[in-house]
Amino acid sequence: MCSPMSVGLSSLWTAAHLSNGGSVAQPARRSVVIDGKIGSLPFHDMSWSELETLVCELVQVVEELSPCHRYGTPGQAQGGVDITGRAPDGSWSAFQVKQVAQFTAANAKKALDLFVRGPRPQGATRLVIVTSCKGTRTQVREVAQEYQDRHPNLTLGEVWDAEHLCRLLRVQPRIVARYFGDEVAWRFCDTDALAAFFSAASTGAVGIPVAEADPFGLEIHEAISVDGHAQGSALPKYFRRPFDDALDAAADQARSGQSVIKVLLGDSSTGKSRAAYEAIQLLPKEWRLWHPAGQDDLLGSLHSVAPCTVLWLNEINRYLLSGDAVRDEQVAGRLTELLRNPDRAPVFVLGTAWYEHWSTMTTAPRNERAQTKSLLARDWIRVPETFSENELSALTAESGQTDDRMLLAARLAESGHVIQYLAGGPAQLERYEMGSPTARAVLEAAMDARRLGHGPDLPAAFLESVAPAYLTPLQRDLSPPDWFRQAVEYLSAPCRGVRGPLAPVPGLAVTDDQEPSHFRLSDFIELHARRHRRMVCPPSEFWSAGARCSAGAQDKVALSREALVRGRRADAESLAMAAAAEGEGGALFRLAEWMSEHANGEDAVLYYELAAEAGDAQAQVVIAWRCERSGRLDDAEAWYRKALESSGRFDAAVGLASVLTWRGHATAAARLYGRVLESGFFGARAVEYQARWMAESGRHELALLLATWSFEAGNTEAFTGLAWRYRYDDTQRAIDVLLYAAEAGDTNAPRELAWIYEEEGDSARADHFCEVAVSLGETNVLRGLGMMRRRRGDHRSAAALFWRAYNLGLGYVLFELAALRETEGKLRQVERLYWRALREGQDYAANHLVRILETSGRVREAEELAGDSTDLLLVLARARADRGELDAAEEVLVAVIAQGEARVLLTLAEFRQRRGDLAGAKRALRKAQDAGVSSAPEQLAKLLDGGPSIQAPKPC
């Protein structure tokens, strides 16, 4: 018997998807028969955990339960429930799974008693007892029927034994193969079920066999040559490092049948892609690899990813950091669905990322990029930038067996930067630094274009047009007539056997005289630019050349966005209009959004309209929304339909449904809502937002209906969002919504009720719903209740609630407890609590500790704890400034800014303003604006107008 941990994805699924080029035989070429010798399945050989997992997967399919999941953890009090799931009619079922040799009437009585007495998860009204026994004793069925008679409001009479499981599994070949092996599935499952399975899975899978993947096509860097001689292998022999063990473990998970995602995290040329390539060589030969060309390709074909597929997302920011946060979140949500779907397992998602992009994706504010942060949480492997002394020694110890290129890199690389040297990085940087003024100007123009969002393929016309702006007047006058040709020849010449820092794009169109039309910047030089040029704002000619000569509309959109955050509104508008002329209205939409927030709202409408006419679906929805709210339903419907036809946006479909509802076309509206709700979480969230607007419009019954549909479609925050829309205008209605939600199985509702009743002064009801919430696992209710009581001065009750939450596993509640003790002046307790939080992995505790150590005069301890962390150094500087030591605080900030942390310029400007140095504050804000710090232009404008004090964001 093979467990799901020892069998990868069934080759049944793979065979169904690999029509050509795969190594697995086609299902149509083998006869499908039921071998009479397999009349049952060996459940008795499974562990209890394997049986429970199998049952969970089975009931999810045969009973159409969604969501459906295992309940609780081993050793936890679970009320006799192992699995819970919601049926299409909204009712919840519970399953108790028993891996036993015999199941008696006494066992049945105990299980039923536990369920009847409750509490029952999600208010489940049905219990199914599942056993591995061959049959079920008559006495057991009699006990179940007796309990059913005594509790007619519950469903208690079902006992599934091995025979019943076998009947269900005969028509589930995928599940049988997954848990017992392919041969068992062929010999056990019904012929019709096998035929239907292969028919349903007959669409072609994306990707190619892993063995056929070209490493350079996967964007692995070429290696240097040694003395100009060709090497025996295009890739040097791989040298394993400690992080490879974690990568191999992920590959083992995939081989065993689990879907897994890992992102290799490190800067350019550290060996991320090569390590990933080596890891997938361990996979069985039936595995395929798909490398989507971009975000559109990924979204368009993700549904075709079959089990046993490596999804290769080199530079994962290309797919999750496009500049369109909504679309990025859609990608993250689709990838999460893929990883969670047992029917499509195993899938191995392998990505790489630079630290800069990783930080943007994973440290967004709490209410932003939630799907992305959830997808990437804890699923990264750090690739060290340098080789350790031990690794260098091991690499050179057996020089006769080590690739000559690796040996050369190990011997000559500075400070252990072996992989960077291997990829030619230092030679490329040397080429830049030793270049002529014109060559440096061309390369700097390329650097700025890439770091500000232009795509990888840089038009020669753009570079030639903008490079003169990077020269002094004298340098321009002294440049030869063919300066550009000489510059690109110098920059594209090979460096130690790899491409130069700016190389022609292979295979892209060339002009009539055979001069390259596009160039591509090397990763190493791009990273150098991001580190060392982040404070530089390109000259005006850069932006105007971008509007005329950049490669495509999306490049103009990216540059328009960067111009806007640097206070260059006219340049942003020119780029946006140029993009719109090519059919891309996204930049105009972003300009309209900016104007709505910072300028005249009526002026913004013009840009929304221009963006909508250019085909931007977001703008079309905004225009439709404005029309709907002003009663222009014909115009609203037309714009909603345009947005829906061009993009399929959920908010467009919901808006159209709203217009149809206003017009009395309830059936058509309901169909639209149904389509949106079927599309998953984002569709359900769009319906929730519509429910909130219905509430605002006074259509309360419709609002509640939409919230209910959204909740039933999987949006667990639907009722909460609606209730808080009412909270301060109609508190009783908010309470009524949450009481209704609790009846509907919303486990968030008791928590919210506890908080509302506490705010209303009804502590008795607050305590009641607090207990209900805790029984459902919502321990955060204790933290919220404690914070409210702390604010009103009830410290004793607050402390008790905080400690109870902590003892139930809510580690971050220590911050609230520390804040409570700080208001009481118990500073020693405060410090001990923060140290405890830090030891338990709550990293933000270090911020408080640095503040406490600095303000209490333990300066050296504060500095040691802060180390080189930007956030902690900001805390240190602020604490120092609060003590009146502004000069010392500024020294800390200047050192951080020198490391490239442009956002710290806002804090520097704030400190300078506090001590009356307005000229210094203006200089800091101008630097921040040039570096693209988003709030800098607004802060600078206020300072120039004599407005309020600068407010730099605090470390979070």
N, C-alpha and C positions, 0 to 999 in steps of 0.2 A: 504494500500500500504506500502510495506516495502522497505526502502532504503538500499543501500549497507552498510551503517553504522550500520544498525540494524539487518541485516541478515548475518550470517557467510558465509562460503562457502556453496553453495547449497548441500543438502544431495543427490541430483542427482549424483554429482561427487563421493561423498563418497560411495554411494551404489554401484556404478560401480566398485569401487576399493576394497571393503571389501568382499571378497568371503567367508571367514570363520572367525568366532570369532568376527565380527563386529555386532553392534546392529541395523544396518539399513537393511531393507528388500532388497532382490535382485530384480533388475528391471524386470527380466524375470517372476517373480511371480505375477506381477500385470498387469492388462490389461491397455493398453495405448489408451486412446480415446480422441478425441477433444470434449470438451463440447461446444455445439453451443452457450451457453449463454455468452461465453467470445469471443466476436468478436473483441475487441480492448483492449488496455492497458491504464491504467489511468495516462498518462503522466502529466495531469493537476495537479495531486497531488504531483508531484515531485518539489523540489526546483530547481532553475536554475542551481546550482552547480551539483546536482545529475543528471539532464538531460544532462548537458555538459559532465559529466564523462561517462554516458551510451553511448552517441553518439561517444565519443572518442574510447571506447572499441569496439563498433559495427563497425565503419569504419575501424578500424585496422584489423578486421577479414574479413569483406566482401569485402574490396577493397585491402587487402594484403599490407597495408601501413607499411613501416618500414624504418626509425623510424616514430612513430606517437605519438604526445604528445599535451597536452593542451598548448596554447600559451599565454605568459604574465601572469600577476597576477591581481586580482581584483583592480580596480581603476587605472590601468596603461593604457596609450594610446596604443591600440592594432590594430588600423587601421581596426576595424570591424572584426577581426579574432579571433576565440576562439580555434581552433584546426588546426594543420598542420600535414601533413604526406607525405612521399615519396612513389610513386608507383613503381612497379617492373621495369617500363621503365625509371625510374630516374626523372620523372616529379613530381612536388610538387603540392598538393591540399590544399586548405584552406576551413574551415567550420565555418560558423557563426551560433550559436545556440541561438534561441529565445524562451524563456518560456513565452508565451503571450496568451491572450484570443483571440485576432484577429491580423492579420498581413495584413497591407494595402499596396497599391501601393506606397504610400509615404514612408512607412517603407522600402520597397524593393529598391526604388530609393536611399535612404540614404545609405543603406548597400552596394549597388553596386558602388555608387560614391566613398565611402571610399576605397573600394578595388581597383578600377580602378586608382585612383589618387596615391595610394601607399604611402610609400614604402611597398612592399609585402614581407612577411617573406620567406626566402629561394628562392626568385624569383618565388613564386607560380603563376601558370598560370590558375588555375581553382578555382572558388568559388562555394561552395554549401551552400545555405541557408536552415537551418533546423529549423522548427517550431513545437510547440506542438499543433497547431491548427488541428482540425479534417480534414479539407480540405483546398485547396488553391484557392483563388479567381482568376477568369479569368484575372482581371486587373493586378494582381501580375505577372502572367505568361507572360502577354503581355509586361510588363515593362522589365522583365528578357530577353525576346526574343529581345526586342528593343536594350538593351545594348549588347547582343550577336552580333547582326547585326553590331553595331557600332564598336565593338572591336573583329574582327575575329581571332586575335592572342591569345585571351583569351577564356576560357570556362566559360560562365556566366549564362546559361539558366536553371540550375537545382534548383528546390525548393522542398525540402522533407518535407512533412507534417506528421501528426500522422498516416494516412493511409499507407503511404509509409514505415514509420518506422515499423509498424506492419507487413507488408509483409516481410521485411527483418528479423524481429525478430522471425517470426514463425519457422524458421529453426535454431534458436540459443537458444536452451533450457538452456544452461549454463548461458548465459547473462540474460535471462528472470528470471530464478530462483534467480540469484544473486541480482537483483534489485526489483523483485516483489514477491518473495517467491516461494517455491517448488510447492505448490498446483496450483498456477496460471500457472506455467510452464507446469505441467501435463495437464491442461485443455486448454491451449492456443496453445501449439506448435504442429506441425505436427507429426503424428505417425512415419513416416519414419525418421524424424529428431531425435526424441527421441531414436529410435532403433539404429540409426547410432552412436548417442552420447554414448550409453552404450556399443556398440560393440567396439568403438575406445578406450574406457576407461576400457576395461575388464582385463587388466593385473593386477597382484597382487601388492598391495601396500606394501612397506616395513614397518616394525615396528609392535608394539603390542598395544592393547588398553591401554590408559594412566592408567586406573584403575588397570591393571595387572602388571604395572612396579614395580620391586623390588627396593626399595630405596638403598639397599646396592649394588645391581647390577649397579646402577647409580653412584656408588663410593661415597656415603654419608658415612661419618665416623661413626663407632660404637661409642657408648657413654660409659663412665665409669660406673661401678657398684657401689652401695652404700653398704658398709659393706658385700660385697660378695653376696648379695641377688639378685635374678632375679627380673626384673621389669615387670610391667604389659604390657608394650608396648616396642617393640624393639627401637623405637625412642622416645625421650622425647617430651612432649607436646611443640608445637612450640610457641616461644615468638616473637611477632611481633615487628619490629623496624621501624623507619621512612623510611628507604630506601625501605621497602616492598611496600609502596604506589606507587613508580615508577614502580616496578615490576608488581603490580596489574594492573596499567594503561596499560602496554604493553600487559598483558593477555586480557584486555578488548578490545584492538585494534584487537588482533587476533580473539576474539569471534565475533567482528563486521564485520569480513571479510577481514581485512587487513593483509598482510604479514609483519612481524616485526622481527628484530633481537635485542637482548640485551645480553651484556656480563657483568657478575658480576665480579667486579674487587676487589681483595683483596689478602692478603697473605694466607699461608696455615692455615687451620682450623679456618677460620673466619665465617663460616656458609654460604658460597656461594651456594654450591650444595643443601643444605637443603632448603634455601630460594627459589631456583628455583623449587625444588620439590613441595613445598607448593603452589607456584603460579600456576603450571599446574593442581593442584587439582580443580581449579576453572573452568576448561574447560568442555564443554559438553561431554557426554559419548561417542559420536561418534569419538572423537579425538584419534589419535594414537601417539605413541612415538617411535622414531627410534634413537638408540645409536650406530652409526657406530664404528666398531672395530678399525679403523685407517684410514689413508689417502687413502689407496688403496680401502678399503671398501666404503668410502665416494664417491670417484670418480666413482667407478664401479656401484653404485646403486642410485646415486643422481637423475637420470632420473625417478626413480620409486617412488619418494616422491609425495604422493597425497595431495590434499588439506586437511585441518584439521589434519596436522601432526606437532608434536613437534620434531624438529631436535636437539637432545641433544648432545652438543659438550663440555662436561666437559673437562677442560684443553684444550682450543681451540688451544693452541700452538702445540698440537700433529698433528693438521690438517693444520696449517698455518705457521709452523716453523720447517720444517722437515730437513733443511739443504740443500734442493734443491730449490732455490729461484724460478726457473721457474715453477716447479710443485706446489709450494706454491701459486704462483700467479694464476695458473690454478684453484686451489681450490677456491680461493677468487673470481675469475671471475665467476665460476659456481654457487657459492652461491649468488652472486649479481644477476645473471640471474634468479635464482629461486625466489628471493625476488621480482623481478620486473615483473615477468610473471603473468599477471592477471588470466590466465587460471589455475594456480596452487595455487592461493590464497584461503584461508589464510594458511600460514606456519609460525610457531613460532620457530625461531632459538634461542636457549638458550645456551650460553657458559659461561665458567668461565676462569679466568686467574689470574696468579700472576703478580705483578707489574713488576718484572724483565722481564718476557716474553712479557708483554704488551708493555713495552718501546721498546723492540727490534722490535716488529711488527709495531708499529705506529710512531716511530721517526727515521725511516731509512732515508738516504739522499733523496733529492727531486726526483731523477730519479730512486729510488729503491722502490720495494713493493708498487707501486701505487695502484694496485687493492686491496691489503690488507688494506692499509690506508683508501681508499675510503669506503670499506665495514664496517670498524670499527669506522669510524668517528662519534663522538657524540652519539654512541649507547652503552654506557657503564653506569653501575650503580656502584658506589663505595660502598663497604661493609666495614664499619668501623672495625678496628682490635679490638677495645675495646668497652665495654659497658660504656655509660655515667653514671654519678651519678643518674640522673633521671631514667634511665633504670634499674639500680641496685635496686633503691628504689621500683620501680613498680614490679620488679621480686620477691622481698622478702616481699612485703606488705601483700600479701595474701598467706602465706606459706601453708595453708591447701589445696589450689587449685593448687599449683605449684609442678611440678615433683621433686621428691627428688634429682635426679641427677642435675637438674638445680639449686636447692637451694644450694647444696653442692658446685657446681662450683662458684655460685655467692658469697658465703661466703669465699671461700678459694683462689680463683683466684687472682693473683697479678695484681694490676693496671687495673682491669676491663677486663682481658683476659679470659672471661667466656667460650667462645666457644673452645678456645685452651685447657683449663683445662678439659672441657667436653670430648674432644677427646683424653685426656690422654697425651697431648704434654709435659707439665712440667715433668711428671713422666718418659716419655721416655728420655728426656734430662738429668734428674737426673741419670737414669740408665747408660747413656753414661759417664757422668762425674765421677761416682763412680765405674766404671768398672776397671777390671785388665788391665795391659798394653796390653795383647793379645786381650782382648775384645775391647779395644779402637782402637787397630790397625786394627782389622777386620772391625769395624764400619767406621773408617776413610777411609779405602780402598773402602768400599761401597759408602761412601759420595762422594769421588773423582770420582768414576766411574759414578755416577748419574749426578753430576754437569757438567761433561765433555761429556755427551751425550750418555752414555750407556743406553740401554733400562731398564725398571723397573725390569726385572727378571735377577738377578745377579747369575751366576753359582757359586756353592760352590767351584769348582776347581779353579776358578779365585781368589776368596777371600782367599782361603787357600794358593795359590801360591804367592800372592803379599803381604799379611799382614806382613810376617817377615821383609820386607823392611822398615816398619814403626816402627820397634823396634830397640833399641840400641843393640850392640853386647852382652852386659851383660844381657839384658832382654831376648834375644834369648836363651842364654845359660841356663838361669834359668827357661825357660818355660817347663811345663810338657809334656810328650809325646803326650797326647791327648788334647793339648792346644786348637786346633780348635774346637773340639766337645764341650769342656767346654765353650768356648767363645760364640758359637752360641746358646747354651742352655741358657746361661745367657741373651743374647741379645733378644732372642725370647720369653722369659717368659712374660706372660701378665702384663700390667701396669694398675692397678686400673680397671681391667675389659676390657681393650682394648689390641690390639696386642702390642708386644714389639717393640723396635726401628728397629730391623731387624728380620723379621718373615719369616718362610718357605712359599713358594708360594703354596696355596691350590690347590690340584688336579694336580700339575705338576709331571712329572715322578720322581720317587725316585730310588736310587741305590739298588743293591741286598740286602744290609744289612739294608735297610729301613732308611738310613740317607737321609735327604732332599737334593735334587740336586740343588735347586735354592732358593734364598732368595729375599725378597723385602724390601726396605728401607721405613720407614714411611715418609709421606709428611712433618710432622713437623721437623723431623731430616734433611730431604733433604733441607728444607728451611734454617735451621740453618747452614748447610754446605755452601749453596750458599752465605749466608751473612758473615760467619766468616772464610771460607777457600778459598775465591776467589783469594787471593794473593799467594796461595800455589801451587807449581808445584810438582806433584807426582814424586817419584824416578824412576830411569831407569827401575827397575824391574816391575813397574806398566805397562809401555808401552809394554815390552816384554811379560808379562803375558797376556795382552790384545790381542796380536797377536796370542797367543797359545790357550787361554781359554775363550775368551769372547763369549757371547751367540750366536751371529750370525754375518753375513756379515755386516749388517747395523751398528751394534755396532762397528765393526772394522773401518768402514768408519768414524763414528763420532769421534772415538778416534784419527784416523789418522789426521783429520782436526785440532783437538785441539793440537796435537803434533806439527803440522806444524806452527801454529801461535805462539808457544812457542819456535821456533827456533830449534826444535828437528827433523831435516830433515830425519836422518837415521831411527828414530823410526817411523816417518810418512810413510816412504817408506816400512818398514817391515809390518806395519799394512795394508797398501794399497795392498801389494802383497798378504797378507793372505786373505784379502777380495776378491781379484780377483780370488784366488784359489777356492773360494766358489761361483764364478759366479757374483760378484758385482764389477764392474770396476769404480764406482763413485769416490773412493778415488784416484785412479791412475789418473783419469781425473783432479781432483782438484790439484794433485801434478804437473801435466803437465802445468796447468794454472799458478800455482805459479812460475814454472821454466821459463815459457815464459816471465813473468814479471820481475823476479829477477835474473835469471841465463842465461845460454846459450840456445838460442832458438832451436838449433839443438838437444841438449839433451832432450828438451821437446818433440820433435817429437817421440822419442822412447817411452815415457810414454803415449802419445796419442795413439800410435799404440797398446801398451799393454792393455790399457783401452778398446780400440775398440775391440780387440780380446776377451776380457773378457765380451763383450756384452754391454758396456756402450754406449747408443745411442748418447749422446752428443759428445763423442769422435769419434764415427763413422761419425757423420756429419762433424766434424772438418777435419778428414782425407779425407773424400769425397770432402770437400771444397778445400783442398790443391791440391788434384788430379785434380779437375776441372780447377783450375787456372793455373796448369802446363800443361794442355792439355791432361792429361791421362783420357780420358772420360770413357773408359771401367771400370777402377778401381773406378772412381767417381760414376758411375751408380751402381756398385755392392755395394759399401758402403752405398750410399743413400738408396738403396732398403733394405739392412739389417736393417738400422735404422728405416725405415718406417714400416717394418714388425714387429719389436720388440717393437716399442713404439708409432707408429702413429704420430711422431713429425711433427709439421707444417714445420719446417725448412728443414726436410728431404724431405718432399713432394715437397716443393718449389725448393729445390736443384735438385731433380730428374726432375722436370719440366724444369728447366734450362738446364740440360744436354740434355733432349729430344729436346729442342728448338735448341740448338747448332747443333744437328744432323738432323734438318729439320722435326722432327715429331711434327708439330705445333698442330695438332688436339689432340694428346695424351697429350701434354703439357697443352693445354687449359682445358682439362678434369681434370687434376690434380690441376691446379690453381682453378678451380671451386669448387672441393671438399674442398680445404683448405679455400676458401672464405666463403663457407657455414657453416664452423665450428664456426664462430663468430669472436670476436675482435682479439684474438691472431693469428688466421689464417690470418686475414686481415693485421695485423702488420707484419707478416712474409713476406707477398707479398710486402708490402711497402719496407722492407729492400732489397728484391730482386730487386725492381725497382731502388733503389739507386745504387746497384752494376751494374745493366745494364747501368745506366748513366755513372758510372765510366769507364765502358768498351766501351763507345761511342755508345751504342745502344739506342739512345735517343727516338725513336718512341716506341720501346717496353717498355722502362722505363715509358713513359707517359701512355701507355695503362695499365700497371700493377698498377700504382698509381691510375688511374681512377677506376679500378676494386676494389682496396683496399678501396677507398673512398666510393664507392657505397655499399660496404659490411659493412659500418659503422665506418670505421677508419677515423675520422675527421682530423687527422694529416698527412694523406697520401701525399697530394700535398705539404704541408709545408716541410715535410722531404725531398722530392725530390728537391724542390726549393733550400733549403739551402745546398744541396749537390753541386748545381751549383754556389751558391752565389758568391764565391770569385774567381772562375776560369772562369765562363761564366755568368756574371751578367745579360746580356740581356736574356739569356735562362731561368734564374731563374725568371725573370719578366714575360716572356711569359708563363711559367708554372703556375704562380699565376694568371695571367689574365684568362687563360683557367680554372683554378680552380674556380675563381669567377663566371664565366659563368655556371659552373657545380653546383653551389649552395654552395660552400665552404665558410662559413661565416668567416673563419680564414684568407682567402686570402687578403681581403682589409687591414687588420691590418699589415700583413707581407709586402704588397706592400708599405704601408705608411712608414714603417721602412727602407725598402731598398732604396726608393727614397730619404729619408732624409739622409741616409748615403752617397748617391751619390750626395748630394748637391742640389737636386731638391725639394725645400721646397713647391713649389706650388702644385706639384703632391702629395707630402706627405700629405699636408693639405686636399686635395681632398679625398684621400683614407681614411684618418683619419675620415672624416665626414661620409663616407660610412660605415666604421667599427662601429662607434658609433651608427649609425642608426640601425645596426644589433645587438646591445647589447654588442659589443666587446669594453668595456670601457678601458681595459688594454692598448689599442693602445695609449691612451693619456699619460699614465705613461711612456711607452717606448719612445715615441716621446719627452716627457719632459726630460728624462734622456739624450737623445742624444743632445738636445739643451743646457742642463746644461753643458755637457762636452765641448761644443765648446764656452761656455761663454755667451750664450743668456739667461741670468737668468730671464729676464722679461717674455719672451715667455714660458720658462720652468715652472715658477711659475703659470702662467695662465693655462697651461695644467694640472698641478698637482691639482690645486684647482677645475678645472672643473671635473676631474676624481673623486675627493673626493665627490663633490656634486652629482655625479651620483651613489654613493654608493661604490666606491672603497676605503675602509677605510685604507688599508695598504699603500696607496700612501703618507700618512703623513710622512713616513720614508724618502721618496725621497725629500719631501718639507723641512723636517728638515735638511737633508744633504745639500741641497742647501743653506739654511740660515746659516749653520755652515761654509761653504766655504766663506760666506760673512761676517763672524764674528759676526753675530747677535745671541749671545748665549742665551739671555733671550727668544727670540722667539723660538729657538731650544728646550729649556727645556719645554716651554709651549706646543709645538707641541707633544713632546714625552709623556708628562703627558696626553694630550688629547687622544693620541693613546692608552695609557694604560687603560684609563677609558672606552674606546670603545671596549675593549677586545683584543687589539693587545699586547699580553704578551711580545713579544720580545722587546717592547719599554723599558721595565725595564732594559735590558742590557745596552742600551744607557744612561739611567738615572743614573745607578750606575757609569758608566764611567764618566759622566759629574760631578756628585756630588763628586766623589773621586778626579778628577783632579782639581776641583775648590776649594778643601780644606774642603769640607763639609763631613768629613770622617764619622762622626756618622750617618748622614742621609744615606750615601751610605751603611753602614753596616746594618742599620735597614731595608733598602729596599732589600738588598741581602738576609737577613734572613739565612735560611739553604739550599737555592737552590744551587746545585752544579754549574750550569751554571753561575749564578749571582756571586757566590764567585770566580769563575775563572775570570770573567770580573773585579771584584774588585782587585784580585791579580795582574792581568796584568796591570791595571791602576796604581797600587801602584808601580809595578816594573818599569813602564815607567817613574815614577817620581824619580827613582833612589833608592827607598826604597826596595831593594831586600830581606833583612832580614825579613822585615814585610810582604812582599808578600809571602815569603816561609812559614811563620807561618800560613798564611791562607790556603795554599795548604796542608800542613802537617795535619791540622785539617780535611780537606775534605777527604784526603787519609785514615785517621783513621776510617772514616765511610764506607770504602770499595770501594771508587771510584778509581779503578785502573788506569783508563785512565788519571787521573790527574798527574800520575807519569811522563808522557811525558812533561808536562808543568814544573814540578819541575826540571826535567833534563835540560830543556832549560834554566831555570833561573840560575841553578848552572853553566852551561857552560858559560853563559854570564858574571858571576863574576869570572871565572877562576878556579872553583872547578871541574876539570875533573873527579877526583875520585868519588866525590859525584854524578856527572851526570851519571857515569857508574853504580853506585849502584842503582840509581833510574830506569835506563833503564833495568837492570837485573831483578829488582822486577816487572817491567811492563811486561817483557817477560814471567816471571814465571806466571803472572796473565792472560796471554793470550791476551794482548793488541796487536792488529794485526800489527801495524807498528813498534813495539818495537824492534824486532830482526834486522830489516833493519837499524833503527836509531842507534842501538848499534854497528852494524858492521861498519857503517860509522864513528862513533866516535872513535872506536878502530883503524881504518885505517887513522885517522887524517883528515877525510872528512869535509864537510861543517857543518855549525851550525845546531843544532837540530831545527826542525820546528814542534812544537806541534800544533794540530788542534785547531782553535778558536771555542768558543761556537757558536752554530748556532740555 
